[in-house]
Structures are given as structure tokens and as C-alpha cells.
Amino acid sequence: MASPLDPETVPVPDAGLNILAEVAGYLATGMDSDDAKASVVGAVKRGLRLARCRLWIRSRDGSSFRAVSAPGEPDPTPADAERVLRSLLRGAAPGAEAGGEGAMHTPLTYEGVVLGMLEAVPFQGPAPLAARVIAVVANVLSPLLAATELSEDLAGEVALRTREIESQRRFTSQIIDSLPLGLYVIDRQYRIQAWNRKRETGTQGVVRDEVMGRTVFDVLHRQPRELLRREFDRVFETGKLEQLEVESSATGESRHYRLTKIPMRLAGDQVTHVITIGEDVTEWKSVQQQIAQTDKLAAVGQLAAGVMHEINNPLATIAACLEALAARSGELNGATRAGFEEYFRIMESEVGRCKRIVDGLLDFSRPKARHKKAVPLNQIVEDALFLVKHHERFKRIRLVRRLTEGLPQVEANAEQLIQAFLAIMLNAIDAMEGEGTLTVGSALNGDRPDEVCVDFSDTGLGIPRENLSKIFEPFFTTKVPGRGTGLGLSICYGIVAEHGGRMQVDTQPERGTTFRVLLPAARAGGRP
């Protein structure tokens, strides 16, 4: 039984209608794929009994044409493509145009623009039915190709815009993730809509995928739920920025955080989201405290300037009395006189040191140059030990000297270094609670031969790790009230720094602490 579409079994006009019906059936499925276009070309070839049938389609830039052949046909050669391009460039008018080998070249034109060409090559030359059918098919294909091209352009534009939007979204997300601040956003249902990378890190960090869409109360469960709700509700209702500072010990150490809640409006005047930013301000608070300590130092300097005259007057009186007593020491017998003269020398030295300490306090408010000269380091250490051994707290301390002979001299103000060494040793005695071993040693710095060092080692309890960074801060002290002002080591640090040196600390819990003072050695010319 013959097919109803076979031109041999139906009149000619019906054959043309059947071809168009089959073409329309394929077009109804769409023109997006080359397979659909090849099916249309195949229907025309079969219906008109053509030797060859191809649909030539313009490239996106219009510089070339590609062929869609009927199923089973060989691919066109480059010469075929060149021939079609020349034919179209000649400006073929709409409708069938005879070509070589009896071929019919029918341009596919839409709104004056050539989108392609339908090429048909019959076995025995052109036939009227073939020309009419091909013309109708070309008229149907032209707007469909135009629509397909427009759709591809729109799809390309949409894809481009989508990539741009996605790129911008990633860029914005990267900016937020790069901030050294914890940031998250909630909506009016208190559900988390954004959670940056800083919120993922740290001991309290939570992974972003685990919090998105959850309520903030479920995630921040350590914070009081009602208090947190009131804070967010206040921002939602007032539309005003809220800021507060909190202290937390969740990480094992006390940290200060500044929390800022910022209203966000997606559209209109209503607040739709709240942005919360958490900033670790512990270091900032520490700087503020240091500034406050600096203000205290300035106040001490002003106080010292005001009271120096009042203090120097009684010191001058004491010095005069010492001179009078020294003048009468000749009335004593030899052994007694020798003991009293040693005490006179100590008192005279200490009175002079008191005057210099009062004068040194003025450096906080009115720094002034101090005279330095080349002095032997061991002699400065011995002078400091001479003063400390008469101290009441030194009575039960065992002293070990390990002073290296032949050390280079240092360019220094001897009185200042004695003051610094004395303060370090008194701190060591306090650390041993009046009983233990104090080892004092001097040597060349093994790492830098242009430096000499003095070590003061005690057998006390050591310095807690959390206090190591604070020991040179003014007014920092762990002593009970009345036993220390917290100025001793800070003044030592300033004296050593003024001499171009530095201080190092090595401490071990329950075993003791060593303070090392490193000073530049004086050169042959007297300068370090």
C-alpha cells in the first residue's frame, strides 16, 4: 500500500499540499535544533524528488553561511559554501532563482535582511510545482529563522547579563567576606539571610551552610533570647542604628566586642532587615587604657615639678645633719667610728640618690639630656649591690656573683643604671618573698660581640604568662597596695632604652625569672 504522501499516487496539487503539511508538522516542534531543520529539508527533498536539498543559514556575524543538509546527504564542500556566498552577495531577489545544474536558489529574507537560502537541485531540471512549493517553504522559514536568531540574541544577552549579575554578586560577597568584622543579616522573621566568613572562623565560628535560613536565636543560643529579640525589635521599629559594647570570656580570655545593628530597607521606608556587625575592640580598649596611663604619667610629671622644691628642702636638711654627725665622728673610738662612717656614706649616697630620683621624675613632663661617659659595667653592678645589701628585705637572700672580668666599658650615666639595676633586684627580692637566691652575672652577648649584658636571676614563683606583656607598662603591679606603684620596671625600661639598650625576660613558673639588660659596648673613642 502506497504512502498518502507519495506523489505517484495523488494528483500534483495534493502532493504539494502534503509536502507543506509535513513541513508544517516538523516546524510545529520548533526550529531550535539542526535536527528539526534537517527534517524540514528532508521532507522537501522527498516530496519533490530532488537530487539534493540544503538549507543555508547565516552566521551570527553575517560573514559566512553554514549548510543543513537532508538526512543521508554528504556535507557540502568549501567550494559549495563559497558559491552560495557569492550568489547571496550578488543580491538575489526574493523568490526562486535558477542556478547551475538546474539548481534553484531561493533566498530567505525577512524585513529586507537575507538570513539564508534554500537550495534545491532536481534530477531533471526545475518543475513549476517544485518552484512554488520551495517559494512557500522559504516564506514560512524566513520569519521562523528571524525569530530563532532573535531568540538566540536574547538568550545570549540574558546569559551575558546573568554572568555580569553573578560576577557582581560574587564580588560583593567577596568584599563582605574579606572584612575583618563578623557580619550577619536577619529578616523580620529573625531568620539569617547572610553570614560572612569572619563569622565562620574562631572558636565560636559556625559554618555558613549550617545557619542560613535558621532563626538567629537558634544559632546564637548562648545569648539571652528575649534580650536579643528586644535589640532587633528596637531597630525594626525605630529604624535607627544601635551600638553597644560587650565583654566575653568564651574563648578563655576576656575580649571586648563592639556590636552595631544597622537598619536595612529593600524597598520603601519600612525596615526589612537588620545588619549586625561585630568588631573585636580588645586592642583598641588596650590602647585607650595606655592613653589613660599616659595621662597619669603626665600628671605625675606635673606633680613632681610642683613638689620637688618641697622635697629637696628636707633632703638638704638631712644632708646638713649628716655632715654635722660626720664631723663629730672623730669623738668615737676606732672600731665604732669605722662602722658609723660606713653608715654615714650609705646615708649620704641615698640622700643624693633621692635627689636624683626626684629630678628623674621630671623627665615625664620635661625630658632633659643626661651626661654620659665611659664607665666599667661591673663597677655599676657592684655599686648597686652595695646599696641593696643594706636593704631590710635582703637579709635572708643568698647572693651569687658571676661577673666576667675584662668587659668593654659602656657609655652611660652611672647613677641612672644603678637606679635601674637596684629596681630590678628589689623586684626579684619581692618575687622570692624575702628568701631565696639572687644570681647577678655579666658577660659579652654571645650573639652580638658589640653588646654587654647583665643578668638578674631569682628563684621566685615566676611571672604568669598573661602578665608578661604588661610588666613594663606604667602603673602595672601585682603587689599588694602600699608595696609598689608599678613605676619601677617602666622607669628601668626607659633608662635602658635611653642608653641604646634593651631588656629581655625569661620566666618559668615555680622556678624563677631572669631579667637581662643588654647595653652597647663603648668603642675605643668612648662612643658606643
matplotlib code that plots the C-alpha trace (Angstrom):
import matplotlib.pyplot as plt

x = [0.0, 1.4, 2.0, -0.6, 2.4, 3.8, 3.5, 2.9, -0.4, -2.0, -2.7, 0.0, -1.7, -2.4, 1.3, 2.3, -0.2, 1.0, 4.6, 3.7, 1.7, 4.6, 6.9, 4.4, 4.3, 8.1, 8.1, 5.4, 8.0, 10.4, 13.3, 15.9, 17.9, 19.7, 17.8, 14.4, 15.8, 17.2, 13.8, 12.2, 14.8, 14.4, 10.6, 11.0, 13.6, 11.4, 8.2, 9.7, 12.0, 15.1, 18.7, 19.9, 18.3, 20.1, 19.2, 22.0, 21.8, 23.7, 26.3, 25.7, 28.1, 26.8, 30.3, 29.5, 26.8, 26.6, 24.6, 21.9, 21.5, 18.7, 19.4, 21.8, 23.3, 27.1, 28.4, 28.9, 32.4, 34.1, 33.6, 29.8, 29.8, 31.8, 29.4, 26.4, 28.1, 28.8, 25.2, 23.9, 26.3, 25.1, 21.8, 19.5, 15.9, 13.2, 11.8, 13.3, 16.5, 17.9, 21.4, 23.9, 22.9, 19.3, 19.6, 17.1, 18.5, 15.7, 16.9, 15.3, 14.6, 13.0, 12.4, 15.0, 17.7, 18.9, 19.0, 19.9, 19.0, 17.1, 19.0, 17.1, 18.7, 16.2, 17.1, 15.7, 15.6, 13.2, 9.5, 6.7, 5.4, 8.8, 9.4, 6.0, 6.5, 10.0, 8.9, 6.1, 8.6, 11.1, 8.3, 7.5, 11.1, 12.2, 10.2, 11.0, 14.7, 14.4, 12.6, 15.2, 18.0, 16.3, 15.7, 19.4, 20.4, 18.1, 19.3, 22.9, 22.0, 20.3, 23.2, 25.6, 23.6, 23.2, 27.0, 27.5, 25.0, 26.6, 30.0, 28.9, 27.2, 30.4, 32.4, 30.1, 30.1, 34.0, 34.1, 31.9, 33.8, 37.1, 36.0, 37.9, 34.5, 31.8, 28.7, 25.3, 21.8, 18.4, 14.9, 11.7, 11.2, 14.6, 15.9, 19.6, 19.9, 23.7, 26.6, 30.1, 33.4, 34.6, 31.5, 32.7, 36.2, 37.4, 36.4, 32.8, 32.6, 29.6, 29.7, 27.5, 25.6, 24.5, 22.9, 21.3, 17.6, 17.6, 16.5, 19.2, 18.0, 18.8, 22.3, 23.3, 21.8, 24.3, 22.8, 19.6, 16.8, 14.5, 17.3, 18.4, 14.8, 14.4, 17.6, 16.4, 12.8, 14.1, 16.0, 13.0, 10.6, 12.8, 14.9, 17.9, 21.4, 22.1, 25.6, 26.8, 29.9, 30.1, 32.7, 33.1, 35.3, 34.0, 37.5, 39.1, 40.4, 38.5, 37.7, 35.8, 33.4, 31.5, 28.2, 26.5, 23.0, 22.2, 18.6, 18.3, 15.4, 14.9, 12.0, 10.1, 10.5, 10.0, 13.0, 13.1, 16.4, 18.9, 22.6, 24.7, 28.4, 30.7, 34.1, 36.8, 37.9, 40.1, 43.3, 41.5, 40.5, 44.1, 45.3, 42.7, 43.9, 47.5, 46.4, 44.9, 48.1, 50.0, 47.7, 48.6, 52.3, 51.8, 50.0, 52.9, 55.3, 53.4, 53.1, 56.9, 57.6, 55.4, 56.7, 60.4, 61.2, 59.3, 61.1, 64.5, 64.3, 64.1, 66.6, 69.0, 68.4, 69.1, 72.3, 73.5, 72.8, 74.8, 77.7, 77.5, 77.4, 80.3, 82.3, 81.7, 82.6, 86.1, 85.0, 84.2, 86.7, 88.3, 86.0, 82.8, 83.9, 84.5, 81.0, 79.4, 81.4, 80.1, 76.6, 77.3, 78.5, 75.4, 73.0, 74.9, 74.7, 71.0, 70.1, 71.9, 70.0, 66.7, 67.5, 68.3, 65.2, 63.1, 64.9, 64.3, 60.6, 60.7, 61.6, 58.0, 57.0, 60.3, 62.9, 66.4, 69.8, 71.9, 75.7, 77.1, 80.7, 82.5, 82.2, 83.0, 79.8, 80.9, 81.6, 78.0, 76.7, 78.9, 77.6, 74.0, 74.8, 76.4, 73.1, 70.8, 72.7, 71.7, 68.1, 65.8, 64.4, 67.8, 68.7, 67.6, 68.7, 71.7, 73.7, 75.7, 78.1, 79.1, 80.8, 83.0, 86.3, 87.7, 84.4, 84.3, 83.1, 79.7, 78.8, 76.3, 75.1, 76.2, 73.6, 70.7, 71.9, 72.4, 68.8, 67.6, 69.7, 68.5, 64.8, 65.3, 66.9, 64.3, 61.6, 63.5, 63.6, 59.9, 59.3, 61.2, 59.2, 62.5, 64.0, 65.9, 68.9, 69.7, 72.3, 73.9, 76.1, 77.7, 79.2, 79.6, 76.5, 77.3, 75.1, 76.4, 80.0, 79.3, 77.0, 77.5, 74.7, 73.8, 71.5, 69.5, 68.0, 65.8, 64.3, 60.8, 57.4, 57.9, 55.7, 52.3, 52.2, 49.2, 51.2, 54.4, 53.2, 52.3, 55.3, 56.9, 53.6, 53.5, 51.4, 51.1, 51.8, 50.8, 52.0, 49.5, 48.6, 51.3, 54.1, 54.6, 53.5, 54.0, 56.6, 59.8, 60.2, 58.7, 61.4, 64.0, 62.9, 63.0, 66.6, 67.9, 66.2, 67.8, 71.2, 70.5, 69.9, 67.1, 65.6, 64.7, 62.7, 62.8, 60.4, 59.4, 56.5, 57.7, 61.3, 62.0, 62.7, 65.7, 65.9, 68.6, 69.8, 71.8, 73.8, 76.0, 79.7, 81.7, 84.2, 87.8, 86.9, 84.4, 81.2, 79.1]
y = [0.0, 3.3, 6.2, 9.0, 11.4, 9.6, 12.0, 8.9, 8.1, 11.6, 14.5, 17.1, 19.8, 17.4, 16.4, 20.0, 20.4, 17.2, 18.4, 21.6, 19.8, 17.5, 20.6, 22.4, 19.3, 19.4, 23.2, 22.8, 21.0, 24.0, 25.3, 25.4, 22.4, 21.4, 18.1, 19.9, 21.9, 18.7, 17.1, 20.0, 19.8, 16.1, 16.4, 18.9, 16.6, 13.5, 15.3, 17.0, 14.0, 16.3, 15.2, 17.5, 19.9, 22.1, 24.9, 27.6, 29.7, 32.9, 33.0, 35.3, 38.0, 37.6, 36.8, 33.2, 30.6, 27.0, 24.2, 21.9, 19.0, 16.5, 13.2, 11.0, 13.7, 14.3, 17.5, 20.4, 21.2, 24.6, 25.4, 24.9, 27.3, 29.9, 29.5, 30.2, 33.2, 34.7, 34.1, 35.9, 38.7, 39.4, 40.4, 37.6, 38.8, 37.0, 34.0, 31.1, 31.8, 29.2, 28.2, 25.9, 22.2, 23.4, 24.3, 26.6, 29.1, 30.8, 33.5, 33.5, 37.2, 38.9, 42.7, 43.2, 41.1, 37.9, 35.2, 32.3, 30.4, 27.2, 25.3, 22.6, 20.6, 18.4, 15.3, 16.6, 20.4, 22.8, 22.0, 24.5, 22.6, 22.5, 26.2, 27.1, 24.7, 25.9, 29.5, 28.8, 26.9, 29.8, 32.3, 30.1, 29.5, 33.2, 34.6, 31.4, 31.8, 35.5, 34.5, 31.9, 34.4, 36.9, 34.3, 33.4, 37.0, 37.5, 34.3, 35.5, 38.9, 37.2, 34.9, 37.9, 39.9, 36.8, 36.4, 40.1, 39.9, 36.7, 38.2, 41.4, 39.2, 37.2, 40.4, 41.9, 38.6, 38.6, 42.1, 41.2, 38.0, 39.9, 42.3, 41.8, 42.0, 39.5, 40.3, 38.7, 39.8, 38.8, 39.4, 40.3, 36.7, 36.7, 34.3, 34.6, 35.7, 36.4, 35.2, 36.2, 34.3, 36.0, 34.6, 31.1, 31.4, 31.5, 29.2, 30.4, 30.2, 28.4, 27.3, 29.4, 26.4, 25.4, 28.8, 30.1, 30.2, 29.4, 31.8, 33.9, 32.6, 29.0, 29.9, 32.4, 30.3, 31.4, 34.9, 35.7, 35.2, 38.0, 40.5, 39.7, 40.0, 43.4, 44.7, 43.6, 44.9, 48.3, 48.6, 47.3, 49.8, 52.9, 52.5, 53.8, 52.4, 50.7, 50.2, 48.6, 47.1, 43.7, 41.7, 38.0, 35.2, 32.5, 32.0, 31.6, 35.2, 38.4, 40.1, 43.3, 43.5, 46.4, 45.3, 47.5, 46.9, 48.7, 49.0, 47.9, 48.8, 46.8, 49.0, 51.8, 53.2, 50.0, 48.3, 44.8, 43.5, 44.2, 44.0, 43.1, 43.8, 42.5, 44.0, 42.9, 46.1, 44.5, 46.0, 49.4, 49.2, 48.4, 51.5, 53.6, 52.3, 53.1, 56.6, 56.9, 55.7, 58.3, 60.9, 59.6, 59.9, 63.5, 64.2, 62.6, 64.8, 67.9, 66.8, 66.1, 69.6, 71.1, 69.2, 68.9, 72.1, 70.9, 67.5, 69.0, 71.2, 68.4, 66.4, 69.3, 69.5, 65.8, 66.2, 69.0, 66.9, 64.1, 66.4, 67.6, 64.0, 63.0, 65.9, 64.6, 61.0, 61.7, 61.6, 57.9, 55.1, 53.4, 50.3, 52.2, 55.1, 52.8, 51.3, 54.7, 56.1, 53.3, 54.2, 57.8, 57.0, 54.9, 57.7, 60.3, 58.2, 57.5, 61.2, 62.0, 59.3, 60.6, 64.0, 62.4, 60.2, 63.3, 65.0, 61.9, 62.2, 65.5, 63.5, 62.5, 66.1, 67.8, 65.4, 66.7, 65.4, 63.5, 63.4, 60.0, 58.8, 55.5, 53.5, 49.9, 47.8, 45.6, 48.7, 49.9, 46.4, 46.4, 49.9, 48.7, 45.6, 47.7, 49.6, 46.7, 44.6, 47.1, 46.8, 45.2, 42.7, 41.4, 39.8, 36.3, 36.4, 34.4, 36.4, 34.7, 36.9, 35.8, 38.9, 38.4, 40.4, 42.4, 43.5, 46.6, 49.8, 51.2, 54.8, 55.5, 57.7, 55.5, 56.9, 56.0, 52.5, 52.0, 53.1, 50.6, 47.7, 48.4, 48.4, 45.1, 43.5, 44.8, 43.3, 40.0, 40.1, 40.7, 37.8, 35.5, 36.9, 37.7, 34.3, 32.6, 33.0, 36.1, 35.5, 38.5, 38.0, 40.0, 38.9, 39.7, 39.0, 35.7, 36.7, 40.2, 40.9, 44.7, 44.3, 43.5, 42.1, 41.9, 39.0, 39.2, 35.8, 34.9, 31.7, 33.1, 31.9, 33.3, 35.7, 34.5, 34.3, 36.6, 39.4, 39.2, 41.7, 44.2, 44.2, 47.3, 49.3, 52.2, 51.6, 47.9, 46.0, 42.7, 43.8, 44.5, 48.1, 50.1, 47.7, 49.1, 51.8, 49.9, 52.5, 50.6, 48.4, 51.1, 53.5, 50.8, 50.2, 53.9, 54.2, 51.2, 52.4, 55.9, 54.1, 52.4, 49.1, 46.7, 44.3, 40.7, 38.5, 34.7, 33.2, 29.7, 29.0, 27.9, 28.2, 31.9, 34.7, 36.2, 39.9, 40.5, 44.1, 44.4, 47.6, 48.6, 48.5, 51.7, 51.9, 52.8, 56.5, 56.4, 56.2, 53.1]
z = [0.0, -1.0, 1.4, 1.2, 0.7, -2.3, -5.4, -7.6, -6.0, -5.7, -8.1, -8.3, -6.3, -3.5, -3.5, -2.9, -0.1, 1.5, 1.4, 3.0, 5.7, 6.5, 6.7, 9.0, 11.2, 11.7, 12.2, 14.9, 17.0, 16.8, 14.8, 17.6, 16.6, 13.4, 13.6, 13.2, 10.3, 8.6, 8.9, 7.1, 4.3, 4.1, 3.7, 0.8, -0.8, -0.6, -1.6, -4.7, -5.5, -5.5, -6.1, -3.3, -0.9, 1.6, 3.9, 4.2, 7.4, 8.0, 10.9, 13.8, 12.4, 8.8, 7.4, 6.3, 5.8, 7.1, 5.5, 7.0, 4.5, 4.2, 6.1, 4.2, 2.0, 2.1, 3.7, 1.3, 0.2, 0.9, -2.8, -2.3, 0.6, -1.5, -4.4, -2.2, -0.5, -4.0, -5.1, -2.0, -2.2, -5.7, -4.1, -5.1, -5.0, -3.0, -4.9, -6.8, -8.8, -11.2, -10.6, -12.1, -12.7, -12.8, -9.1, -7.5, -5.0, -3.0, -0.5, 2.9, 3.5, 6.5, 6.6, 3.9, 5.6, 4.0, 6.7, 4.5, 1.4, 0.4, -2.3, -4.3, -7.2, -9.1, -11.1, -14.4, -14.2, -12.4, -12.3, -11.7, -8.7, -7.1, -7.6, -6.0, -3.1, -2.4, -2.5, 0.0, 2.3, 2.0, 3.0, 6.1, 7.1, 6.8, 9.9, 11.8, 11.2, 12.2, 15.4, 16.1, 15.6, 17.8, 20.4, 20.3, 20.6, 23.6, 25.1, 24.7, 26.2, 29.1, 29.6, 29.5, 32.0, 34.2, 34.2, 35.0, 37.8, 39.2, 38.9, 40.7, 43.4, 43.9, 44.0, 46.7, 48.6, 48.4, 49.8, 52.7, 53.4, 53.3, 56.0, 59.4, 61.0, 61.8, 59.9, 59.6, 58.3, 59.6, 58.2, 60.0, 60.9, 62.6, 60.0, 59.0, 55.3, 55.2, 57.3, 56.3, 56.6, 59.7, 61.5, 60.4, 61.9, 65.5, 68.5, 68.3, 64.5, 62.8, 59.2, 56.8, 55.4, 58.8, 59.8, 56.6, 57.0, 60.7, 63.3, 65.0, 68.4, 67.4, 66.3, 69.0, 71.7, 74.3, 74.3, 76.2, 73.7, 75.0, 75.2, 71.6, 70.4, 72.1, 70.4, 67.0, 67.5, 68.6, 65.2, 63.2, 65.0, 65.1, 62.0, 64.0, 64.3, 67.6, 69.1, 72.3, 73.8, 75.5, 77.2, 76.6, 78.1, 75.8, 74.3, 77.7, 77.9, 78.3, 75.0, 74.2, 71.3, 69.7, 68.2, 65.7, 64.4, 61.2, 59.7, 56.0, 53.7, 50.4, 49.2, 50.7, 54.2, 56.2, 57.7, 56.2, 57.5, 60.3, 59.6, 62.7, 62.7, 65.5, 65.9, 68.3, 70.0, 72.7, 71.3, 70.9, 74.5, 75.5, 73.6, 75.3, 78.7, 77.7, 76.7, 80.2, 81.7, 79.7, 81.1, 84.6, 83.8, 82.6, 85.9, 87.8, 85.9, 86.8, 90.4, 90.6, 89.2, 91.9, 94.9, 94.0, 95.9, 99.0, 99.0, 98.3, 101.3, 103.9, 101.9, 102.2, 105.9, 106.3, 104.3, 106.5, 109.6, 108.2, 107.6, 111.2, 112.5, 110.3, 111.7, 115.3, 114.4, 115.4, 119.1, 118.7, 119.2, 116.2, 115.7, 116.4, 114.2, 111.3, 111.5, 111.8, 108.9, 106.6, 107.6, 107.0, 103.5, 102.8, 104.1, 102.1, 99.0, 99.5, 100.1, 96.9, 95.1, 96.5, 95.0, 91.6, 91.6, 92.3, 89.4, 87.3, 87.8, 85.9, 82.8, 82.5, 81.8, 80.9, 79.4, 79.6, 78.5, 81.0, 80.9, 79.9, 79.9, 79.5, 82.7, 83.7, 83.8, 86.7, 88.9, 88.3, 89.3, 92.4, 93.4, 93.0, 95.1, 97.8, 98.2, 98.0, 100.6, 103.4, 102.5, 105.1, 102.6, 101.6, 104.9, 104.0, 100.4, 99.2, 96.6, 93.8, 91.7, 88.3, 86.9, 83.9, 84.1, 81.3, 79.8, 77.5, 79.1, 78.4, 77.6, 80.4, 83.2, 86.1, 88.5, 86.2, 85.6, 89.4, 89.8, 87.1, 88.5, 92.0, 91.0, 89.2, 92.2, 94.6, 92.4, 92.4, 96.2, 96.4, 94.0, 96.3, 99.3, 101.0, 100.9, 98.0, 95.7, 93.7, 90.9, 89.2, 86.2, 83.5, 80.1, 76.5, 74.4, 72.6, 69.6, 69.3, 70.4, 70.4, 73.4, 77.0, 79.2, 82.9, 84.1, 87.3, 88.2, 91.1, 92.4, 92.9, 91.6, 88.1, 86.1, 84.9, 81.1, 80.9, 82.7, 80.6, 78.1, 80.8, 83.2, 81.5, 81.5, 83.8, 87.0, 86.3, 89.5, 91.1, 94.6, 97.4, 97.9, 99.5, 98.4, 94.8, 92.4, 89.2, 88.0, 88.8, 85.7, 83.4, 84.6, 84.2, 80.6, 79.8, 81.3, 79.3, 76.1, 76.7, 76.8, 73.4, 75.1, 75.6, 78.2, 77.9, 80.3, 80.7, 83.3, 84.3, 86.7, 90.2, 89.1, 88.8, 86.5, 84.7, 83.6, 81.1, 80.4, 77.1, 76.5, 73.6, 74.4, 74.2, 71.3, 71.7, 71.2, 74.0, 71.9, 71.5]

ax = plt.figure().add_subplot(projection="3d")
ax.plot(x, y, z, "-o")
ax.set_aspect("equal")
plt.show()
